[in-house]
Amino acid sequence: MRGRHSTVMISMTPQTREQLHRWAHRQKTPVGLAKRARAMLLLEQGFTFVRTARYVGLAECNLRKWAKRFHKQGTAGLFEKARSGRPPLFPAEVALHVVKLALRGPRSGRALSFPLGLSRIGSTAC
């Protein structure tokens, strides 16, 4: 066999294989998770990283990362980790209140009242 040989060998139980097969073919599975599941199934069958990456639409370096995670953690390793992001502008209670008001519809002639003593949306202490 030509090319690089990988130190990560993918092997799985029949239950794991069935779970990955369901994820790969289910309509409501997130696209990224379905790609990773399909890739692990192909790697287990003996496909190379290059060929598998090209087939499922992942970069080879990313496929190697997911394969290492799968090898160490099983199916839990195929889920994306939580990412840091911009902190929310408003507390969750205020956001929930605004959503409830929006779903309730417009009220004629009434001013909006905000919880937590906020008089208007732009008033935040810096």
N, C-alpha and C positions, 0 to 999 in steps of 0.2 A: 504494500500500500504506500503510495507516494504522499508527500506533505508532512506537516507536523503531526506528531502524535500527542494527544491530550492526556494529562494525568487524571482528569476528572472523567470517571466512567459513570454513566447514568444507569442505574438499575432501580427497579421499583416493584412493589407488591401488586398483585392483581387489583386490590382495592384502590391503590393510588393511581394505577393506570386507568381504571374506570372513572375515577374522579376527574382526572385530566381530560379524558375523552369527553365527559359531559361538559366541562368548561369550554373546551375547544369548539363544540358544536351547538351550544346553547345560545339562543338569540340575545338574551339579556346579560350575558357575561360581558364585562368591560373589554374593549378591543385589546388593550395591552395584555391583560391576563389571558385572554384566549390565544394570543400570539405566543406567549411564553409557555402555555400548556402544550400547544401544538409543537413547539420547538423541543420540549422535553421528550415528547412522544417520539419525534423523529430521531433525536440523539440516542434514545434507548434502542432504536432499531438499527443503529450503527452508521447513521449518516454523519458526515463530517461537519464541523462547526461552520466552515465556509459555505457549504452547500445548504445547510439548514438555515443559516442566517439569510442567505439570498432568497430561499423559498418563503420564509415567514415574514421577511421585511424588517429584520433587525440588523444592526451593525454587529460585526463579529465580536468586537470587544464587549459589547453589551450582552450578547448571547453568552459569552464565557462567564460574565459576572452573574447572570441569572442561573447558569448551570452550577456554579460554585455554591450559590445560595441554596439551590434545590438540593444539592448533594449534602449540605450541612444541616438544613432545616426541614427538608421535605416540602410538602405543598405550601406550608406557611411561608417559605422563602420566596415564593412567586408573587406575593402581594407587595405592592409598593409601600415603602416606609412613609411615616408621616413627615411632612415637610414644614419647615418654618416658613412663615409668610408675614405679611404686614399685619400688625395687631389690629383688631377691630376698632373702628372709629367710635362706636357706641357700645355700651354694655348690652348683653344679650336680652335683658328685660326690656330695654328701650326698643331694640329691633323687633322683638316679638310684639310689642304694643303697636308699633307702626304698621306691621303686617296685618294685625287684627283690624286696625282702623281702615286700612286699604281694602280689606276683604268685605268690610261692612258696607262700604259705599259712601258717597258724599252725603253729608248732612247739611241741610240748608240753614244758613244763618248762625251756625255755631262755631265757635273757635275751638281749635284742637287743644286738648289738654295732654300734657306729657307727664309720665310718672317720674319719680326721683327729683322733682323740683326743677326740671329743665324747662325754661320758658320758651325756647325755640331751638331749632336744630343746630344753628351755628354757634350757640353759646357753650363753649367748653373752656375750662380753665387750663391754661398752658403754663 
